[in-house]
Amino acid sequence: MSCFETIGYGYSKHLSEDIATWFINKYVPRHKFYVRIVHKGLKREHSFGFCDFVDQAYRPRVFVIEVQSKLPYELYAKTLLHEFVHLKQWLQGTLRMKSGKMYFEGESVEKYEYMDQPHEVEAYGAEDRLYEEFMKEVYDVPAEKLEQFGYTEA
């Protein structure tokens, strides 16, 4: 059984929980893991989000996803989904850490610029599709109707 918790400030707890529940049930239902979703200021890091493991590097099962607080809702949702793609990559073993270096599908990612790293290409490429799926399957509306559910800009 997997579980998650959300903590921090400047985010919609309901939206965060809806996204986490949907993604876990749809994309990683058989994996057993724990993830803490932390909402905090990440502006100094020049990032909207991070996903990292906090236990062993081999087959990690305890994760922290950090998301910048007070993001507009659509950007927030896409960022959280992006980080969940990385969590899935870790769980499935396509993203690995070996001898202090990160590998995606057996290839070192260090030789690439950030936006060209294959695990990032996959995560960025999935954001819009996952957002559309999430909005349709959870709220039964097109993605642009998020504010219909009381979600307004943070």
N, C-alpha and C positions, 0 to 999 in steps of 0.2 A: 504494500500500500504506500502511496506517495502522499506527501502533505506539503503545504506551503503556509507561510504567514506573510502578512504585509505590515510594514512599520514605516514610520517617518512622518513627514508633513508635506502639505501642498499637493495632494493627489486625491482622487476619488476612490475610496475603499471599495465601493461596489463595482466600479469598472475594472479595477485591478483584480478583484476576486473573480469577476465574470471571465476575464481574459485567461487567467491562470487555470481556472476550472475547465474551460472549454479546451484550451490547448493540451493540457495534461490528459484529459479524457479522450481527445481525438488523436493525438500524435504520439503520446508515450504512455498508454494505459497499462502496459505490462511491466514497466520499470518501477523499481522501488527506490525512492529518493526523497530528499527533503530540500526545499528551496525557501530561502528568506528573501523577500522582495523589499528592498530598502529604498525609501524615497528621501533624497537629500540634495543639497546643493552640489552640483558637479560642474558649474560654470568655469571654475578655475582649472579643471581638468580638460576643458574644451570638449566635453562629451555629453551625450544624452543618456548613455547607459553603458553598463558593463555586465558581463557574466563571468563568474569565476568559481572554481571549486575550492572548498576549504578543508577537505580531508585529503586522502592519498591521491597522488597523481595517476596511479594505475586504477582504472575503473572507478572514477570518483562518483559519489552518491550524495554528497552534501554540497549545496551550492548557495551562492549569494548573487542575486541580481540587483544591481544598483541602477536606479532611474532618477534622472534630474527632476526635482520638484517643480511644480507650477508650469509644466509644459501644457500647451494647448492640447485638448483631448485627442484629436486625431493623431498628432505627433506622439503623444504619450502612448496611445494604443499601438501604433506602429513600432515605437521604440521597444516596448515591452515584448511584443511579438518577435521582433528581431532578436532580442536577448534569449527568448525561449527557443529560437532556432539553434542558437549556440548551445543551450542546455541539452537539446536533443542530439546535437552533434557529439557532445561529450558522452552522453548516455549510450549512444549507438557505437561509439568507438571510432567514428570518422575523424574526430578531433581528439588529439592525444598530446600528452607531454612526455618527452623522452629525453633524458640527460639534460634537462633544463631548457629544451627547445620544443616549440610547438609544431606539430605536424597535422596536416589535413590530408586524409586518404593516403598516408604514407609519405607525403612530400613536405619538406620543411617550408614553413610560410615566411621565414625570415628573409628570404631573398626577394620578396615582393614588397612594394609600397603598401601601406595599410589598405587602401581602397581596392587594390589588386589581389590581396590575399584571398585564396579560394574560399575559405570559410566565411569571409566577409561578403564576397560576391554572392554566395549562396544565400546568406541571411538578408542582404539588401534586396536581392532579387525576389525573395519570398514575402517581403513586408506588405506590399499592396494586395497581393492575392490572399494572404492570410487575413488581412483587415477586412476585405470584401467578404470572405467566407464567414468570419466571425460575426460581422454585422448581420448577414443574411440568416445564419443558423441560430444565433442567440436572440437577436431582436427582430428578425424577419423584416428588415428594412434595408434599403440601399445604404451604403456607408456614409453618404453625406447627411443622413438623418439622425446622427448621433445626438444632436441637441434636443431632439424630440423626447428623449428619455431623461431630460433634466440635466444633461451634461452640458455645461457651458464652459467657456474658456476659464481656466484657473486664474 
